Amino acid sequence: MPAPDRRNGPRIDTTDARAGSREGVVRWVLLVSLGLAIIALTVIWVTGALTQDPVESEGTSTGRIEAQREGDDVGADSR
């Protein structure tokens, strides 16, 4: 590191000031990991939705409405 200049402070060249390289590796690591995280969560979400039992589907508002309609249909048949 060069000696400090009394008027303007220490002088550092560009390479020393950056303290690293400009290859953009971190950017690629972040983009790839973000893509992998999105893919993994999508796979988990889709497989969970596809393997859902009829009883579990009643936990959603759409499932409750359909279950209520089915219950009304069964009650109408027994009358």
Buried (B, 14 or more C-beta within 10 A) or exposed (E): EEEEEEEEEEEEEEEEEEEEEEEEEEEEEEEEEEEEEEEEEEEEEEEEEEEEEEEEBBEEEEBEEBBEEEEEEEEEEEE
